[in-house]
């Protein structure tokens, strides 16, 4: 049996993070506001989650190879 600890022990998975009220922007253009933004985080450390909650600005960047609503995946 291997008792070695692999990776950080303070990782959490599949956690909902409430970010509170936010402006919704694309680039420098304000598109609207939201009373509360919540996101599901697949995996992060507890420290990373605290940084996320406290961040003034959060960027959402589409991952390569992923398509969004109304788009077709490139392939």
Helices and strands as residue ranges (DSSP letters): E 11-26, E 29-45, H 46-54
